[in-house]
């Protein structure tokens, strides 16, 4: 169309599209990233982008009024990864009223890192039946 065409996407939409291509390894950005990083580092990038996208999914589900499930943090461990300077952690959670334990890898706010024994909220993951997404501690920041 030329260099003076109207921009149809916002910058946020374009950034999300590029991040999706990088995560999938498709398109110019994805192939270039995979070529420069190598397989091991590229898989770390994919995990980070997946964690970021799950955070966006949770925000959309909560805004739509999806029901939440309370859970107690059994254990938390650091993965050593950061997304937008927020840590990615491994959580083991026990939903209230059950003996089952759920293991999640998720981004948590560095200002609100849950501790063992804290109560947090989970949202059912529409992409994985029977799976959950971390929805924070339920306190509005």
MOKABEL-V341916 format. One line per field, one symbol per residue. psi: psi as a letter, one per 40 degrees, with the letter a starting at -180 (. if undefined). A space follows every 10 residues. Layout:
psi = ???
This chain:
psi = eiefiiheii dddddddddd dddeeiiddd dddddddidd dddddddddd dddddddddd dddefiiihi ihhdihihee iihfehihih ihihiheiei ihhihihihe efhiiheihi iihhhddhhe iiiheaeehh .
